[in-house]
Amino acid sequence: MGFLDELVSTTKNVAATAGKKTDEAVKLSKLKMKKAQTNSDIKGKYEKLGELVYEMAKAGEKDNDNFDAVVAEIDALTETLEDIERQIDEVNGTLTCVNCGAKTKNDNSYCPKCGTKLPVIETVKEEDAVAEEAAPAEEKAETEAKTEE
C-alpha cells in the first residue's frame, strides 16, 4: 500500500500545482485586461483635458473647476494603474525598481540596472505552499480510511 499512497500523494501535489498555475494565469490575464482598459481611460481623460484647454483658450475664459476635476480623474486612474502593475508584479514574482523603473526578480536585493536597494518582500516557496494545501486533504483521506476500518 505504500506505493499507492505515495502515488496518490504525488498526484494530489501535481493537481494542486497545476490548479495554482492555472489560477495565476487567469488572474494575470484579467489584470492585463484591466491595465489595458485603465490606460485607455487615462488616454480618454487626456483628450478631454486637451479639449477643455482648447475651449478655454478659444473663449478666453478659465474654467478651473472642470479643469481640476479632469486632473483629479487622471490622478485617480494613474493610482489605479500603479496598483494593477503592483498586482501583476506580485503574480509574476517581480519587483519594479522605484529609482529607474526596471523589472527584476523579487528575490534580488539590488536593482541590476541602477544598483538601488530593493525592498524585501516575504514570499512563500511554491513547494511549501503546495504541501500546505495538500496536507489537509491527506489528513482527511487518512481519517476517512481509519473510519472505514
Buried (B, 14 or more C-beta within 10 A) or exposed (E): EEEEEEEEBEEBBEEBBEEBEEEEEEBBEEBEEBBEEBEEBBEEBEEBBEEBEEEBEEEEEEEEEBBEBBEEBBEEBEEBBEEBBEBBBBBBEBBBBEEEEBBBEBEEEEBEEEEEEBEEEEEEEEEEBBEEBBEEBBEEBEEEEEEEE
